Amino acid sequence: MSVISDLASDIFTDEFDSDTGIATSGSIQAWLENNLGGLNNLIYKDFSGTGADLDTEAQSIHKELYLHSYYKKQSRNALRGITSSTSDNKILSLKDGESSVTFVNRNEVSKVYRGLANDSKAKLDDLVARYNIYEAKPQQVGGIDGVVLTGSDNT
């Protein structure tokens, strides 16, 4: 199995408890493969294809990138349900005495997903910053460190 396939399987199992009503391992894998460019832009790499060999840190960043996208999409879907006139309203509770019906507040659901997306974005930004700092190499060496010693001349 490829690294992307294993990562998709891990996300499906760990984050969604293998619930195919939320997502499938195949759809997660397709998203991960199609969005390698976004990962590359964040961490200045050039991963490509289904056989991309992501290191452990890059896998964590790509996972968080997927979750951020997922939560943003869920937030939009919840808001879309508010503005849609044909949306099915789910009943949360019923009362018999003095008749009361409580429906799902899609605005609140959207806010929860938006909060999850913001948390995921903050974690993603932190992971990317740490990865880029860890992978950074000096571009130029100057001063005494830049002197090239040749033979016995040592100047």
PyRosetta script that sets phi, psi and omega in degrees:
from pyrosetta import init, pose_from_sequence

init()
pose = pose_from_sequence("MSVISDLASDIFTDEFDSDTGIATSGSIQAWLENNLGGLNNLIYKDFSGTGADLDTEAQSIHKELYLHSYYKKQSRNALRGITSSTSDNKILSLKDGESSVTFVNRNEVSKVYRGLANDSKAKLDDLVARYNIYEAKPQQVGGIDGVVLTGSDNT")
pose.set_psi(1, 152.2)
pose.set_omega(1, 179.9)
pose.set_phi(2, -85.0)
pose.set_psi(2, 165.7)
pose.set_omega(2, 178.5)
pose.set_phi(3, -62.3)
pose.set_psi(3, -42.3)
pose.set_omega(3, -179.8)
pose.set_phi(4, -63.0)
pose.set_psi(4, -42.9)
pose.set_omega(4, 179.1)
pose.set_phi(5, -62.8)
pose.set_psi(5, -43.5)
pose.set_omega(5, 177.7)
pose.set_phi(6, -63.6)
pose.set_psi(6, -41.1)
pose.set_omega(6, 179.4)
pose.set_phi(7, -64.3)
pose.set_psi(7, -42.4)
pose.set_omega(7, 177.9)
pose.set_phi(8, -61.8)
pose.set_psi(8, -42.1)
pose.set_omega(8, 178.7)
pose.set_phi(9, -64.1)
pose.set_psi(9, -40.4)
pose.set_omega(9, 177.7)
pose.set_phi(10, -63.8)
pose.set_psi(10, -43.6)
pose.set_omega(10, 178.7)
pose.set_phi(11, -62.5)
pose.set_psi(11, -46.3)
pose.set_omega(11, -179.2)
pose.set_phi(12, -59.2)
pose.set_psi(12, -42.0)
pose.set_omega(12, -177.8)
pose.set_phi(13, -78.2)
pose.set_psi(13, -48.8)
pose.set_omega(13, -173.0)
pose.set_phi(14, -78.0)
pose.set_psi(14, -42.8)
pose.set_omega(14, -174.2)
pose.set_phi(15, -89.5)
pose.set_psi(15, -33.3)
pose.set_omega(15, -175.6)
pose.set_phi(16, -114.4)
pose.set_psi(16, 9.4)
pose.set_omega(16, 177.8)
pose.set_phi(17, 49.5)
pose.set_psi(17, 37.8)
pose.set_omega(17, 178.5)
pose.set_phi(18, 56.9)
pose.set_psi(18, 29.6)
pose.set_omega(18, 180.0)
pose.set_phi(19, -87.4)
pose.set_psi(19, 106.8)
pose.set_omega(19, -177.9)
pose.set_phi(20, -70.9)
pose.set_psi(20, -10.1)
pose.set_omega(20, 174.9)
pose.set_phi(21, -73.8)
pose.set_psi(21, -19.6)
pose.set_omega(21, 179.1)
pose.set_phi(22, -93.1)
pose.set_psi(22, -52.7)
pose.set_omega(22, -179.8)
pose.set_phi(23, -161.3)
pose.set_psi(23, 166.6)
pose.set_omega(23, 174.5)
pose.set_phi(24, -116.5)
pose.set_psi(24, 156.5)
pose.set_omega(24, 178.9)
pose.set_phi(25, -59.9)
pose.set_psi(25, -37.0)
pose.set_omega(25, 178.9)
pose.set_phi(26, -64.5)
pose.set_psi(26, -41.7)
pose.set_omega(26, 179.5)
pose.set_phi(27, -69.5)
pose.set_psi(27, -35.5)
pose.set_omega(27, 177.1)
pose.set_phi(28, -66.0)
pose.set_psi(28, -44.6)
pose.set_omega(28, 179.7)
pose.set_phi(29, -60.9)
pose.set_psi(29, -43.3)
pose.set_omega(29, 179.2)
pose.set_phi(30, -61.0)
pose.set_psi(30, -43.1)
pose.set_omega(30, 178.9)
pose.set_phi(31, -62.2)
pose.set_psi(31, -46.3)
pose.set_omega(31, -178.5)
pose.set_phi(32, -60.5)
pose.set_psi(32, -42.5)
pose.set_omega(32, 179.3)
pose.set_phi(33, -67.3)
pose.set_psi(33, -41.5)
pose.set_omega(33, -177.4)
pose.set_phi(34, -74.2)
pose.set_psi(34, -16.4)
pose.set_omega(34, -176.9)
pose.set_phi(35, -114.1)
pose.set_psi(35, 23.4)
pose.set_omega(35, 174.8)
pose.set_phi(36, -62.8)
pose.set_psi(36, -31.0)
pose.set_omega(36, 178.2)
pose.set_phi(37, -60.5)
pose.set_psi(37, -40.2)
pose.set_omega(37, 177.3)
pose.set_phi(38, -63.2)
pose.set_psi(38, -41.1)
pose.set_omega(38, 176.2)
pose.set_phi(39, -63.3)
pose.set_psi(39, -45.3)
pose.set_omega(39, 179.4)
pose.set_phi(40, -58.4)
pose.set_psi(40, -41.4)
pose.set_omega(40, 179.4)
pose.set_phi(41, -63.8)
pose.set_psi(41, -36.0)
pose.set_omega(41, -178.3)
pose.set_phi(42, -73.1)
pose.set_psi(42, -39.8)
pose.set_omega(42, -172.4)
pose.set_phi(43, -114.8)
pose.set_psi(43, 12.9)
pose.set_omega(43, 174.1)
pose.set_phi(44, 55.9)
pose.set_psi(44, 49.6)
pose.set_omega(44, 177.5)
pose.set_phi(45, -121.4)
pose.set_psi(45, -178.9)
pose.set_omega(45, 178.6)
pose.set_phi(46, -135.9)
pose.set_psi(46, 51.6)
pose.set_omega(46, 176.2)
pose.set_phi(47, -68.8)
pose.set_psi(47, 143.0)
pose.set_omega(47, 176.5)
pose.set_phi(48, -155.3)
pose.set_psi(48, 154.7)
pose.set_omega(48, 174.2)
pose.set_phi(49, 77.7)
pose.set_psi(49, 174.0)
pose.set_omega(49, -178.4)
pose.set_phi(50, -71.2)
pose.set_psi(50, -22.4)
pose.set_omega(50, -179.5)
pose.set_phi(51, -96.1)
pose.set_psi(51, 22.4)
pose.set_omega(51, -179.0)
pose.set_phi(52, -56.8)
pose.set_psi(52, 131.7)
pose.set_omega(52, -176.8)
pose.set_phi(53, -99.5)
pose.set_psi(53, 79.9)
pose.set_omega(53, -179.2)
pose.set_phi(54, -79.0)
pose.set_psi(54, 136.0)
pose.set_omega(54, 173.4)
pose.set_phi(55, -75.7)
pose.set_psi(55, 172.7)
pose.set_omega(55, -174.6)
pose.set_phi(56, -58.7)
pose.set_psi(56, -41.6)
pose.set_omega(56, -179.0)
pose.set_phi(57, -67.1)
pose.set_psi(57, -41.8)
pose.set_omega(57, 178.5)
pose.set_phi(58, -64.3)
pose.set_psi(58, -35.2)
pose.set_omega(58, 176.6)
pose.set_phi(59, -63.6)
pose.set_psi(59, -41.7)
pose.set_omega(59, 178.7)
pose.set_phi(60, -62.6)
pose.set_psi(60, -41.4)
pose.set_omega(60, 179.4)
pose.set_phi(61, -66.7)
pose.set_psi(61, -43.2)
pose.set_omega(61, -179.2)
pose.set_phi(62, -65.6)
pose.set_psi(62, -37.4)
pose.set_omega(62, 176.4)
pose.set_phi(63, -61.8)
pose.set_psi(63, -45.7)
pose.set_omega(63, -179.2)
pose.set_phi(64, -67.8)
pose.set_psi(64, -33.7)
pose.set_omega(64, 175.8)
pose.set_phi(65, -62.5)
pose.set_psi(65, -42.0)
pose.set_omega(65, 177.3)
pose.set_phi(66, -63.5)
pose.set_psi(66, -47.4)
pose.set_omega(66, -177.4)
pose.set_phi(67, -63.4)
pose.set_psi(67, -39.9)
pose.set_omega(67, 177.8)
pose.set_phi(68, -60.3)
pose.set_psi(68, -45.6)
pose.set_omega(68, 178.5)
pose.set_phi(69, -62.9)
pose.set_psi(69, -42.3)
pose.set_omega(69, -179.6)
pose.set_phi(70, -61.2)
pose.set_psi(70, -47.2)
pose.set_omega(70, -178.5)
pose.set_phi(71, -66.3)
pose.set_psi(71, -38.8)
pose.set_omega(71, 177.1)
pose.set_phi(72, -62.9)
pose.set_psi(72, -40.7)
pose.set_omega(72, 179.8)
pose.set_phi(73, -66.1)
pose.set_psi(73, -41.7)
pose.set_omega(73, 179.0)
pose.set_phi(74, -64.2)
pose.set_psi(74, -37.6)
pose.set_omega(74, 177.3)
pose.set_phi(75, -62.7)
pose.set_psi(75, -45.6)
pose.set_omega(75, 177.7)
pose.set_phi(76, -62.4)
pose.set_psi(76, -41.3)
pose.set_omega(76, -179.7)
pose.set_phi(77, -64.2)
pose.set_psi(77, -38.7)
pose.set_omega(77, 178.5)
pose.set_phi(78, -65.9)
pose.set_psi(78, -41.6)
pose.set_omega(78, 177.9)
pose.set_phi(79, -67.8)
pose.set_psi(79, -35.4)
pose.set_omega(79, 177.5)
pose.set_phi(80, -60.8)
pose.set_psi(80, -35.3)
pose.set_omega(80, 178.3)
pose.set_phi(81, -66.9)
pose.set_psi(81, -29.3)
pose.set_omega(81, 178.4)
pose.set_phi(82, -69.7)
pose.set_psi(82, -43.8)
pose.set_omega(82, -175.1)
pose.set_phi(83, -82.5)
pose.set_psi(83, -16.4)
pose.set_omega(83, -179.2)
pose.set_phi(84, -79.3)
pose.set_psi(84, 131.1)
pose.set_omega(84, -179.8)
pose.set_phi(85, -78.7)
pose.set_psi(85, -16.6)
pose.set_omega(85, -177.8)
pose.set_phi(86, -101.6)
pose.set_psi(86, 13.5)
pose.set_omega(86, -177.7)
pose.set_phi(87, -67.4)
pose.set_psi(87, 142.4)
pose.set_omega(87, 177.7)
pose.set_phi(88, -85.7)
pose.set_psi(88, 123.6)
pose.set_omega(88, 179.8)
pose.set_phi(89, -88.0)
pose.set_psi(89, 125.5)
pose.set_omega(89, 179.6)
pose.set_phi(90, -91.5)
pose.set_psi(90, 133.9)
pose.set_omega(90, -177.8)
pose.set_phi(91, -86.2)
pose.set_psi(91, 128.1)
pose.set_omega(91, 176.8)
pose.set_phi(92, -89.6)
pose.set_psi(92, -42.1)
pose.set_omega(92, -178.4)
pose.set_phi(93, -153.8)
pose.set_psi(93, 157.8)
pose.set_omega(93, 175.9)
pose.set_phi(94, -130.7)
pose.set_psi(94, 146.3)
pose.set_omega(94, 172.9)
pose.set_phi(95, -127.4)
pose.set_psi(95, 146.4)
pose.set_omega(95, -178.6)
pose.set_phi(96, -95.9)
pose.set_psi(96, -44.5)
pose.set_omega(96, 179.6)
pose.set_phi(97, -70.4)
pose.set_psi(97, 117.8)
pose.set_omega(97, -177.9)
pose.set_phi(98, 64.2)
pose.set_psi(98, 28.1)
pose.set_omega(98, 174.1)
pose.set_phi(99, 31.6)
pose.set_psi(99, 114.1)
pose.set_omega(99, 177.5)
pose.set_phi(100, -144.2)
pose.set_psi(100, 134.0)
pose.set_omega(100, 177.7)
pose.set_phi(101, -127.4)
pose.set_psi(101, 131.5)
pose.set_omega(101, 179.0)
pose.set_phi(102, -116.3)
pose.set_psi(102, 126.1)
pose.set_omega(102, 179.5)
pose.set_phi(103, -103.9)
pose.set_psi(103, 164.4)
pose.set_omega(103, 174.8)
pose.set_phi(104, -64.4)
pose.set_psi(104, 130.8)
pose.set_omega(104, 176.3)
pose.set_phi(105, -89.0)
pose.set_psi(105, 97.8)
pose.set_omega(105, -175.9)
pose.set_phi(106, -63.8)
pose.set_psi(106, -27.6)
pose.set_omega(106, 177.0)
pose.set_phi(107, -64.1)
pose.set_psi(107, -42.5)
pose.set_omega(107, 178.0)
pose.set_phi(108, -68.3)
pose.set_psi(108, -38.8)
pose.set_omega(108, 177.4)
pose.set_phi(109, -61.2)
pose.set_psi(109, -44.0)
pose.set_omega(109, 178.9)
pose.set_phi(110, -61.5)
pose.set_psi(110, -40.6)
pose.set_omega(110, 179.1)
pose.set_phi(111, -64.3)
pose.set_psi(111, -38.2)
pose.set_omega(111, 178.4)
pose.set_phi(112, -64.5)
pose.set_psi(112, -47.0)
pose.set_omega(112, 178.5)
pose.set_phi(113, -63.5)
pose.set_psi(113, -37.8)
pose.set_omega(113, 178.5)
pose.set_phi(114, -64.1)
pose.set_psi(114, -39.9)
pose.set_omega(114, 176.0)
pose.set_phi(115, -63.0)
pose.set_psi(115, -41.7)
pose.set_omega(115, 176.8)
pose.set_phi(116, -63.6)
pose.set_psi(116, -39.7)
pose.set_omega(116, 178.4)
pose.set_phi(117, -64.5)
pose.set_psi(117, -41.6)
pose.set_omega(117, 178.8)
pose.set_phi(118, -65.3)
pose.set_psi(118, -41.6)
pose.set_omega(118, 176.9)
pose.set_phi(119, -62.1)
pose.set_psi(119, -42.6)
pose.set_omega(119, 179.6)
pose.set_phi(120, -64.9)
pose.set_psi(120, -39.9)
pose.set_omega(120, 178.6)
pose.set_phi(121, -64.3)
pose.set_psi(121, -41.2)
pose.set_omega(121, 178.3)
pose.set_phi(122, -63.1)
pose.set_psi(122, -42.9)
pose.set_omega(122, 178.1)
pose.set_phi(123, -65.6)
pose.set_psi(123, -41.0)
pose.set_omega(123, 178.3)
pose.set_phi(124, -60.9)
pose.set_psi(124, -46.9)
pose.set_omega(124, 179.2)
pose.set_phi(125, -59.9)
pose.set_psi(125, -40.8)
pose.set_omega(125, 178.8)
pose.set_phi(126, -65.3)
pose.set_psi(126, -45.0)
pose.set_omega(126, 179.5)
pose.set_phi(127, -62.3)
pose.set_psi(127, -42.1)
pose.set_omega(127, -179.7)
pose.set_phi(128, -65.1)
pose.set_psi(128, -44.8)
pose.set_omega(128, 179.6)
pose.set_phi(129, -61.2)
pose.set_psi(129, -45.2)
pose.set_omega(129, 179.0)
pose.set_phi(130, -63.9)
pose.set_psi(130, -40.8)
pose.set_omega(130, 179.9)
pose.set_phi(131, -63.3)
pose.set_psi(131, -46.8)
pose.set_omega(131, -177.5)
pose.set_phi(132, -67.4)
pose.set_psi(132, -35.0)
pose.set_omega(132, 176.6)
pose.set_phi(133, -67.9)
pose.set_psi(133, -42.5)
pose.set_omega(133, -179.1)
pose.set_phi(134, -65.0)
pose.set_psi(134, -39.0)
pose.set_omega(134, -177.3)
pose.set_phi(135, -85.1)
pose.set_psi(135, -8.2)
pose.set_omega(135, -175.8)
pose.set_phi(136, -66.0)
pose.set_psi(136, 138.9)
pose.set_omega(136, 176.6)
pose.set_phi(137, -126.0)
pose.set_psi(137, 147.7)
pose.set_omega(137, 179.9)
pose.set_phi(138, -62.3)
pose.set_psi(138, 138.4)
pose.set_omega(138, 179.6)
pose.set_phi(139, -87.1)
pose.set_psi(139, -25.6)
pose.set_omega(139, -177.5)
pose.set_phi(140, -151.7)
pose.set_psi(140, 143.6)
pose.set_omega(140, 176.2)
pose.set_phi(141, -116.0)
pose.set_psi(141, 126.2)
pose.set_omega(141, -178.3)
pose.set_phi(142, -125.8)
pose.set_psi(142, 175.6)
pose.set_omega(142, 177.7)
pose.set_phi(143, 73.5)
pose.set_psi(143, -149.1)
pose.set_omega(143, -176.6)
pose.set_phi(144, -65.6)
pose.set_psi(144, -27.1)
pose.set_omega(144, 178.7)
pose.set_phi(145, -70.8)
pose.set_psi(145, -19.3)
pose.set_omega(145, -177.0)
pose.set_phi(146, -90.1)
pose.set_psi(146, -2.4)
pose.set_omega(146, -179.2)
pose.set_phi(147, -73.3)
pose.set_psi(147, 131.3)
pose.set_omega(147, 177.4)
pose.set_phi(148, -97.9)
pose.set_psi(148, 123.2)
pose.set_omega(148, 179.2)
pose.set_phi(149, -90.9)
pose.set_psi(149, 131.6)
pose.set_omega(149, 178.1)
pose.set_phi(150, -126.1)
pose.set_psi(150, 131.6)
pose.set_omega(150, 176.7)
pose.set_phi(151, 55.0)
pose.set_psi(151, -139.7)
pose.set_omega(151, -177.8)
pose.set_phi(152, -97.1)
pose.set_psi(152, 5.6)
pose.set_omega(152, -176.3)
pose.set_phi(153, -74.1)
pose.set_psi(153, -29.2)
pose.set_omega(153, 175.7)
pose.set_phi(154, 44.8)
pose.set_psi(154, 31.9)
pose.set_omega(154, 174.0)
pose.set_phi(155, -118.2)
pose.dump_pdb("model.pdb")
